[in-house]
Structure formats: structure tokens, C-alpha cells
Amino acid sequence: MAKLLSCVLGPRLYKIYRERDSERAPASVPETPTAVTAPHSSSWDTYYQPRALEKHADSILALASVFWSISYYSSPFAFFYLYRKGYLSLSKVVPFSHYAGTLLLLLAGVACLRGIGRWTNPQYRQFITILEATHRNQSSENKRQLANYNFDFRSWPVDFHWEEPSSRKESRGGPSRRGVALLRPEPLHRGTADTLLNRVKKLPCQITSYLVAHTLGRRMLYPGSVYLLQKALMPVLLQGQARLVEEVICCEGNAGFYEVGCVSTPLEAGYSVLGWNHPGFAGSTGVPFPQNEANAMDVVVQFAIHRLGFQPQDIIIYAWSIGGFTATWAAMSYPDVSAMILDASFDDLVPLALKVMPDSWRGLVTRTVRQHLNLNNAEQLCRYQGPVLLIRRTKDEIITTTVPEDIMSNRGNDLLLKLLQHRYPRVMAEEGLRVVRQWLEASSQLEEASIYSRWEVEEDWCLSVLRSYQAEHGPDFPWSVGEDMSADGRRQLALFLARKHLHNFEATHCTPLPAQNFQMPWHL
């Protein structure tokens, strides 16, 4: 009876891996629920074949899940329509609740039938036995056997917990129960007395911002957390899971999944890679708000250090698009990481949010982003002292605030300028800032080279100046280099530094980055 209940409540099984040669070693053991181990080269995989009862019951439950998701997202419009038609009266709600209760009972019966179908299938019974044994005892033998199955991530045994003493005893106090520390935005109206009357006046705006952020805003910012999109991408995700082996740390975009995301670039370039999914993405629990994102990233870095055995100075952080937020947070919070590569990322979310919303909503959008969805990439990046490389997509249609052809509206430019202005404020004075803007405006490699040669940039001289300053004053930014330099010297240094910190990639936002374009950042 206990086994039948386990089959009813158990996860969906997708694939089973078997060895071609029984004498060969079995597939390696996965270290984490978000790093699926690929089968050994001598193994073969097959989709799990459910019995007819399980197959049909599963189809009914999947269809019900899709309908529930559609109903959930359309519920505000449905309630408004029902209210206008007078269907929300008690006399009509009570019969409707009876229908809903009957439907839930029917679905529960279908779930029981699916469990019976699984219980009659020897393959599923064997799988659920191994899964339960691994939950009780995470021995290497149990993990080895569990690695032969690909199933719903939500049921993977927890291999590493953020509160583990071994991962916290050496950290700087560790996170609070609420989570790790984030940089807080400045007040919108500085100097205003925070009286009770002002708080009451701001309350309606704060409530509106909260509702927008937790309904429409979060789903627009992280569409990958929407169930319907995950359902549509499930076959692709399963193929990706079967391809990956294990642990540069990669941070995906707002509709990216580690199974099919940017991890393929450093993998093809020969690096070991640790991929993870945003909260709420493809089996990852939670919802993707900035605090939850930073909490998740903290656990990923802790796992890499304390469980996989990497030293911070051996870790490279690579991020694509919105993943720049968690990447810059990690670099700010773990300043000893070796380097950071940001591909198609931006400086701040507010300009991009204003781009897609009506102009009349400017105040509401700005307040909502700052209070609930504050992705302040540039501010966090400026607190990191290590090597940084920015990759700008010259045809990017997502992080431009006008049209893709207007390369100066690419917010990657602002990320570069803010980084250089923080690190080299004297160099990036009026002359340096102007010439870097000219260089950023170039739409082709030929134009870039033309601007670079026009100002006769002597790279050996630039390197000599920077190395001399570093030897005398140390490596910590900001530097005062360029303080007693001529305007021409500052222009040369500004162009040299801009070229070292930003590379162009002639592609749109979602084009995969080729492995040959994955290069380590420049450093002295």
C-alpha cells in the first residue's frame, strides 16, 4: 500500500539510461539537482514507456494543468467579466463551487489511476524504490543508481543546503534568514520628511507598485518562469539535460535555461561549467525576484567552493542578458573570483522598462522597478575589482532603447562607460568620455579601427603608464591615473581601455555566442 501511494505521489519519469557493456563503469554521479550528469559514452538512453493507464491519465492531468495555467493568467479579466454580468452573486457562486469541487475529485481519481498504472509497471516501481532509498541515504551507490534515470527535478534529493555549517563557518557572517545583502536604491525624493501623512499619501502608489511587480512585472521580466513556456520547451530541455555533464559559473537570461542556454559556449571552449536555473524555472523552486535571485546565486557559489572544491580565484562568472544581475552580485560579494564576462547585458533596468511601457506610466514604472525589481548591474559591477569583459551585440533588439540599428541606444554602452568612469575617473574626463562615445558609435570594425588609428593610440605607451601606476599605487580602483596628463594622452588611454573592456559581436540578442568569441578578460 505504501508503494502504491509513492507511485501516486511520485515524480514523472522521462528517460532511463542503460549500459551497452555491463562490464563498463556506470554513469558518473550527479553532484547537484541542477547539474545533470550525462550517461557514459558506452550507455544508451530510451524514453520511459508508461502503461496505457498511466499514459492516458497523465495526458488528462497535463491538459488540466495547462487549462489551470491559462485560467490563472486570465483570471483578472474573467473576474471583471463575471462581475459586469452579475455572476458573482452568492446564488450563482455556490453552484459553481460544487462544480469545481466535483472536478477536483475527478482529477484526484485520475491521479490515483495514474498511480495504479505506475504501480503495475516494473520500471517505475524500481525507479521509485531507488529514489526513496536515495532520499533516506545519499550514499554513492544510491546516487549511482539514481543517475540512470531522468525525472522531474522537483524530486531530486537535496545534495547541498544553504544553511550547511561547512559552507557558512568561513563566510563573512553568512546571510540572514531573509537572504543575502543587496544594494538598496536611493530614495526617490531625498530630503522629504518621512512623516505619517507622507507615508499615507504614498501608500496607494506603493500598493499599486507591489501588485504590478508581483503579477505582470515579474512575468514580463522573467518569462521563463511562466508554466506555459516551460511546458512548450520541455522536449528541448530534456535533450539538454541528457547532454550536460557537470560544473566558469553561468547565469542565464530571462527566458534561458541551463539545459539549452549559454553554458554550451564555455563547454565547447573546453571549460568545466556549473549551470543553474533561475527560481521558478524548470523545476527550480521559488519566484524570480532580485532577493531570491541573489540568494540562489549565493548557494551556487557556495556549492562550487565547499562541495566541488573550487577556490574563488579559480572561478570565472559568465552571464548573458539579465543574468548580469546575479553575476555582478556574485562578483561584488565574492571579490576574489577570477574574472567576469557579461554578454549582451545592461547597466540598469529602468530605461529598458520605460521603453516597453506607455510614457504616462513613467512614474509608476520607475517606482515599481526601484522598489521591487531593481536590477542595478552597473552599481554592483563597480564594486568588483577584478578583470571584466563586456560583449556587445551590434544588432541587439532587446537592450536597445530605440531600434537595433541605433547602436548608441544599446545599454551595454552605458555599462562600459559607468565601469570606466568608476575605475579611471581622471582618464574618463571630458576628452576621454567624448572619444569613447565616438568609438562606441562605430557600427563596423573598419570604423572602430579608423577612430583608433585617428588618435594614434600607442598601446605600448598605454601599458607602460598603467603598469607604472599599478606598481606605485597598488591595484585597487578607482585610479587617479591621467590626473597630470595631456588631453591627447587621456584620449589614448580612454580608447585603449575601452577596447580592452568591450568586444563587439555582430549578432542579435539571442544568437548563441560562438566558442571562439569566449575569451578571458584583459588584465595587467
C-alpha positions in Angstrom: 0.0 0.0 0.0 2.9 2.4 0.8 4.4 1.7 -2.6 1.1 2.4 -4.3 0.9 5.8 -2.5 4.5 6.5 -3.6 3.5 5.8 -7.2 0.5 8.2 -6.9 2.6 11.0 -5.4 5.9 10.2 -7.3 7.5 12.4 -10.0 7.1 12.0 -13.7 9.8 9.7 -15.2 11.2 10.7 -18.6 14.2 8.6 -19.5 16.1 5.5 -18.4 19.8 5.0 -19.1 21.4 1.6 -19.5 24.9 0.3 -20.2 25.7 -1.2 -23.5 28.6 -3.1 -21.9 27.8 -4.4 -18.4 31.5 -4.6 -17.6 32.0 -0.9 -18.2 31.8 1.6 -15.4 28.4 3.1 -14.7 27.5 6.7 -15.4 29.0 9.3 -13.1 27.1 10.5 -10.2 25.4 13.9 -10.3 26.6 16.3 -7.7 23.5 18.6 -7.7 19.9 18.6 -8.9 20.8 21.4 -11.3 23.8 19.7 -12.8 22.6 16.6 -14.5 25.2 14.0 -15.3 25.3 12.7 -18.9 25.5 9.0 -19.4 28.8 7.3 -20.1 29.8 7.1 -23.7 29.0 3.4 -23.6 25.5 3.9 -22.4 22.2 4.3 -24.3 19.1 6.0 -23.3 15.4 5.4 -24.0 12.3 7.3 -23.2 10.3 5.6 -20.4 7.4 3.8 -21.8 4.3 4.1 -19.5 1.5 1.6 -19.5 -1.8 2.7 -21.2 -3.5 3.6 -17.9 -0.6 5.9 -16.8 -0.2 7.4 -20.2 -3.8 8.5 -20.6 -4.2 9.6 -17.0 -1.0 11.7 -17.4 -2.4 13.3 -20.6 -5.6 14.3 -18.8 -3.6 15.8 -15.8 -1.3 17.6 -18.1 -4.2 19.1 -20.0 -5.9 20.1 -16.8 -2.6 21.8 -15.7 -2.5 23.8 -18.9 -6.1 24.9 -18.5 -5.4 25.9 -14.9 -2.4 28.0 -16.0 -4.4 29.7 -18.7 -7.2 30.4 -16.2 -4.8 31.7 -13.6 -3.3 34.3 -16.0 -6.7 35.3 -17.4 -8.4 35.4 -14.0 -8.4 39.2 -13.6 -10.2 39.6 -17.0 -12.6 36.7 -16.1 -13.5 38.2 -12.7 -14.1 41.6 -14.3 -16.4 40.0 -17.0 -18.3 37.9 -14.4 -18.7 40.9 -12.2 -20.1 43.0 -15.1 -22.6 40.2 -15.9 -23.7 39.8 -12.3 -22.4 36.2 -12.0 -20.5 36.8 -8.7 -23.7 36.8 -6.6 -23.9 34.2 -3.8 -26.8 32.3 -5.6 -24.5 31.6 -8.6 -21.2 31.2 -6.8 -22.4 28.3 -4.6 -23.4 26.0 -7.6 -20.1 26.9 -9.3 -18.2 25.8 -6.2 -20.0 22.5 -6.3 -18.9 22.0 -9.9 -15.3 23.0 -9.0 -15.3 20.5 -6.1 -16.6 17.7 -8.3 -13.9 18.5 -10.9 -11.2 18.3 -8.3 -12.5 15.0 -7.0 -12.4 13.6 -10.6 -8.8 14.9 -11.1 -7.8 13.2 -7.8 -9.3 10.0 -9.1 -7.4 10.4 -12.4 -4.2 10.9 -10.3 -4.9 7.6 -8.4 -5.5 5.8 -11.7 -2.1 7.1 -12.9 -0.5 5.8 -9.7 -2.1 2.4 -10.3 -0.7 2.4 -13.8 2.8 3.2 -12.4 2.5 0.6 -9.8 1.8 -2.1 -12.4 5.0 -1.0 -14.3 8.2 -2.8 -13.0 10.4 0.0 -14.4 8.6 2.7 -12.4 8.5 0.6 -9.3 12.2 0.0 -9.5 12.8 3.8 -10.0 10.6 4.9 -7.1 12.3 2.3 -4.8 15.8 3.8 -5.8 14.5 7.4 -5.4 13.1 6.7 -1.9 16.3 4.9 -0.9 18.4 7.9 -2.0 16.2 10.3 -0.1 16.8 8.2 3.0 20.5 7.6 2.5 22.5 9.6 -0.1 25.3 7.0 -0.5 27.4 6.9 -3.6 25.8 3.6 -4.6 22.3 5.0 -4.3 23.3 8.1 -6.3 24.9 6.0 -8.9 21.7 4.0 -9.4 19.6 7.2 -9.4 21.8 8.7 -12.1 20.3 6.1 -14.5 17.0 8.0 -14.5 15.9 11.3 -15.8 12.9 12.6 -14.0 11.2 15.8 -12.7 13.8 18.0 -11.0 11.5 18.9 -8.1 12.0 15.4 -6.7 15.8 15.3 -6.9 17.3 14.7 -3.4 18.8 17.9 -1.9 22.5 17.5 -2.1 23.5 20.9 -0.7 21.7 23.2 1.6 22.4 26.9 2.1 22.5 26.6 5.9 25.1 23.8 5.9 27.7 24.8 8.6 30.6 23.8 6.5 29.6 26.3 3.9 28.9 29.2 6.4 31.6 28.9 9.1 34.2 30.7 6.9 31.9 33.2 5.2 31.6 36.8 6.4 28.7 36.2 8.8 26.6 34.4 6.2 23.1 35.6 5.0 20.2 36.4 7.3 17.0 34.4 7.3 15.7 36.9 4.7 18.6 36.3 2.4 21.9 37.8 1.3 22.5 41.6 1.2 21.5 43.7 -1.8 22.3 47.3 -2.6 19.3 49.4 -1.8 18.2 52.2 -4.2 18.3 55.8 -3.2 15.0 57.4 -2.1 13.1 58.9 -5.0 12.6 62.2 -3.2 15.6 62.9 -1.0 15.2 65.4 1.8 11.5 64.9 2.2 10.3 64.5 5.8 9.1 60.9 6.4 6.0 61.9 8.3 2.9 59.8 8.9 1.0 62.0 6.4 3.6 61.4 3.7 3.5 57.7 4.3 -0.3 57.6 4.0 -0.1 59.6 0.8 2.5 57.2 -0.7 0.6 54.1 0.4 -1.7 53.8 -2.7 1.3 54.1 -5.0 3.3 51.5 -3.0 0.3 49.1 -3.1 0.0 49.6 -6.9 3.7 49.0 -7.4 3.6 45.9 -5.3 0.7 44.4 -7.3 2.3 45.3 -10.7 5.6 43.8 -9.7 4.1 40.6 -8.3 1.7 40.0 -11.3 2.5 41.4 -14.7 6.0 42.9 -13.9 7.7 39.7 -12.7 6.4 37.6 -15.6 7.4 40.2 -18.2 10.9 40.4 -16.7 11.3 36.6 -16.3 9.0 34.9 -18.9 10.9 31.7 -18.3 9.1 31.3 -15.0 5.7 31.0 -16.9 4.4 27.5 -16.8 3.1 27.5 -20.4 6.6 28.5 -21.8 8.3 25.7 -19.7 5.7 23.2 -21.0 6.4 24.2 -24.6 10.2 23.9 -24.1 10.1 20.6 -22.1 11.3 18.4 -25.0 14.2 20.7 -25.7 15.1 20.9 -22.0 15.1 17.1 -21.8 17.5 16.9 -24.7 19.8 19.4 -23.0 19.7 17.6 -19.7 20.9 14.4 -21.4 23.9 16.4 -23.0 25.3 18.0 -19.9 28.0 16.5 -17.7 28.5 18.9 -14.7 30.2 22.2 -13.4 33.1 29.1 -15.5 29.6 29.6 -13.4 26.9 30.6 -15.9 23.9 32.9 -15.3 21.2 32.6 -17.9 18.8 35.2 -19.4 15.2 35.8 -18.5 13.9 33.0 -20.8 17.0 30.9 -20.7 17.5 27.5 -19.1 20.9 26.0 -18.2 20.0 22.9 -20.2 19.9 24.8 -23.5 21.4 28.2 -22.6 24.7 30.0 -22.6 26.5 27.1 -20.9 27.2 25.5 -24.2 29.7 28.3 -25.1 32.3 27.7 -22.3 31.7 23.9 -22.6 32.7 24.0 -26.3 35.6 26.2 -25.4 36.9 23.5 -23.0 36.0 24.8 -19.6 34.2 22.9 -16.8 30.8 24.6 -16.3 28.3 24.9 -13.4 24.8 25.7 -14.7 21.7 26.7 -12.7 18.2 27.8 -13.3 16.5 31.0 -12.0 14.0 30.4 -9.2 10.7 29.2 -10.8 12.4 28.0 -14.0 12.1 24.3 -15.0 11.9 22.6 -11.6 13.8 25.3 -9.6 11.6 26.4 -6.7 10.6 29.9 -5.8 9.9 33.0 -7.9 12.4 35.2 -9.7 12.7 38.4 -7.7 16.0 40.1 -7.1 16.4 38.9 -3.5 15.6 35.3 -4.5 17.9 35.6 -7.4 20.8 36.7 -5.2 20.0 34.0 -2.6 20.1 31.4 -5.4 23.4 32.7 -6.8 24.9 32.7 -3.3 24.1 29.0 -2.9 25.6 28.2 -6.3 28.9 29.9 -5.5 28.9 28.2 -2.0 28.3 24.9 -3.7 31.2 25.4 -6.1 33.6 26.4 -3.3 32.6 24.0 -0.5 31.2 21.0 -2.3 33.1 20.9 -5.7 36.3 22.2 -4.2 37.0 25.3 -6.4 38.8 28.2 -4.9 37.2 31.6 -5.6 40.3 32.7 -7.6 39.7 29.7 -9.9 36.1 30.7 -10.7 35.0 32.7 -13.7 31.5 34.1 -13.9 29.8 34.3 -17.3 26.4 35.8 -17.8 24.1 36.5 -20.7 21.4 39.2 -20.7 19.5 39.6 -17.4 21.9 37.1 -15.9 24.2 40.1 -15.5 22.4 40.9 -12.3 23.3 37.7 -10.4 26.8 37.7 -12.0 27.6 41.2 -10.8 26.1 40.5 -7.4 28.4 37.4 -7.1 31.4 39.4 -8.2 30.6 42.2 -5.7 30.0 39.7 -2.9 32.9 37.3 -3.7 35.6 39.8 -4.8 38.2 37.1 -5.2 36.6 35.4 -8.2 39.0 35.3 -11.1 37.1 37.2 -13.8 33.7 38.1 -15.2 32.3 38.0 -18.7 29.0 39.8 -19.4 27.4 39.1 -22.8 24.5 41.3 -24.0 23.9 42.8 -20.6 22.8 46.2 -19.5 23.5 48.8 -16.8 20.1 49.4 -15.2 16.6 48.0 -15.8 14.7 51.3 -15.6 15.5 52.6 -19.1 14.5 49.2 -20.7 11.3 49.0 -18.7 10.3 52.6 -19.8 10.9 51.6 -23.4 8.1 49.0 -23.4 5.6 50.8 -21.3 3.4 53.8 -22.0 5.0 57.2 -21.3 2.2 58.1 -19.0 3.2 55.2 -16.7 6.8 56.6 -16.2 6.4 57.3 -12.5 4.7 54.0 -11.7 7.3 52.0 -13.8 10.2 53.7 -12.2 8.9 53.3 -8.7 8.0 49.6 -9.3 11.4 48.8 -10.6 13.3 50.6 -7.9 11.3 49.1 -5.1 10.7 45.5 -6.3 12.7 44.7 -9.5 15.9 46.8 -9.1 18.4 45.2 -11.4 21.3 47.6 -10.8 24.0 45.8 -12.7 26.4 48.8 -13.1 26.3 49.8 -9.4 27.2 46.2 -8.4 29.8 45.8 -11.2 31.6 49.0 -10.0 32.2 47.3 -6.6 34.2 44.4 -8.2 38.0 44.9 -8.6 38.8 42.1 -11.0 39.0 41.7 -14.8 35.8 42.3 -16.7 34.9 41.7 -20.4 31.7 43.1 -21.9 30.4 41.6 -25.1 28.1 44.0 -27.1 25.7 42.6 -29.7 25.8 45.1 -32.6 22.2 44.1 -33.7 20.7 43.7 -30.3 16.9 44.3 -30.4 16.3 43.7 -26.6 18.6 46.0 -24.7 18.5 49.0 -27.1 16.1 51.7 -26.1 15.2 52.7 -29.7 15.8 50.4 -32.6 18.5 47.7 -33.1 20.2 49.8 -35.8 20.8 52.6 -33.3 23.9 51.2 -31.6 24.3 54.1 -29.3 21.0 53.2 -27.6 22.5 49.8 -26.5 22.6 49.9 -22.7 25.8 47.9 -22.9 27.5 51.2 -23.8 26.3 52.7 -20.5 27.5 49.7 -18.6 31.0 50.2 -20.1 31.0 54.0 -19.5 30.0 53.6 -15.9 32.6 51.0 -15.3 35.4 53.0 -16.8 34.3 56.3 -15.2 34.4 54.5 -11.8 37.8 52.8 -12.3 39.5 55.6 -14.2 37.7 58.9 -13.4 40.6 61.1 -14.5 41.1 59.4 -17.8 37.3 59.4 -18.5 37.0 63.1 -18.0 35.6 65.3 -20.8 38.1 64.4 -23.6 38.2 60.7 -22.8 34.5 60.3 -22.4 33.9 62.1 -25.8 36.3 59.9 -27.7 35.0 56.7 -26.2 31.5 57.7 -27.2 32.8 58.2 -30.8 34.3 54.8 -30.7 31.1 53.2 -29.4 29.2 54.8 -32.2 31.1 53.0 -34.8 28.9 50.4 -36.5 31.7 48.3 -38.0 35.2 47.0 -37.3 36.5 49.3 -40.0 35.0 52.4 -38.4 36.4 51.3 -35.0 39.9 50.8 -36.4 39.6 54.2 -38.1 38.8 56.0 -34.9 41.5 54.1 -33.1 44.2 55.0 -35.6 43.0 58.6 -36.0 44.0 59.3 -32.4 47.3 57.3 -32.9 46.8 55.1 -29.8 50.2 53.8 -28.7 49.4 50.6 -26.9 52.9 50.0 -25.5 52.8 53.5 -24.0 49.4 52.9 -22.5 50.5 49.7 -21.0 53.6 51.3 -19.6 51.6 54.1 -17.9 49.1 51.7 -16.4 51.8 49.3 -15.1 53.8 52.1 -13.6 50.8 53.4 -11.8 49.8 49.9 -10.5 53.3 49.3 -9.3 53.4 52.6 -7.3 49.8 52.8 -6.0 48.5 49.2 -6.0 45.7 47.5 -7.9 42.6 48.8 -6.1 40.2 51.0 -8.0 39.4 53.9 -8.6 42.8 55.0 -10.0 43.9 58.6 -10.3 46.0 57.9 -13.4 45.7 60.6 -16.0 45.5 63.4 -13.4 48.6 65.3 -14.7 48.3 64.0 -18.3 47.7 65.9 -21.5 44.3 65.8 -23.2 45.8 63.7 -26.0 47.2 61.2 -23.5 43.9 60.8 -21.8 42.2 60.2 -25.2 44.7 57.4 -26.0 44.3 55.8 -22.6 40.5 56.0 -22.8 40.3 54.4 -26.2 42.9 51.7 -25.1 40.9 50.8 -22.0 37.5 50.8 -23.8 38.9 48.4 -26.5 40.2 46.1 -23.8 37.0 46.0 -21.8 34.4 45.7 -24.6 34.3 43.4 -27.7 31.7 43.6 -30.4 29.8 40.6 -31.7 27.8 41.2 -34.9 24.6 39.4 -34.0 21.2 39.8 -32.4 20.4 39.3 -28.7 19.6 35.6 -28.7 22.2 34.3 -31.2 24.4 31.8 -29.3 27.9 33.1 -28.7 30.5 31.0 -30.6 33.2 29.3 -28.6 35.9 31.3 -30.3 34.4 34.5 -29.0 34.6 33.3 -25.4 37.8 34.9 -24.3 39.2 35.7 -20.9 39.1 39.4 -19.9 42.2 41.6 -20.2 44.3 42.4 -17.1 47.6 44.0 -16.5 
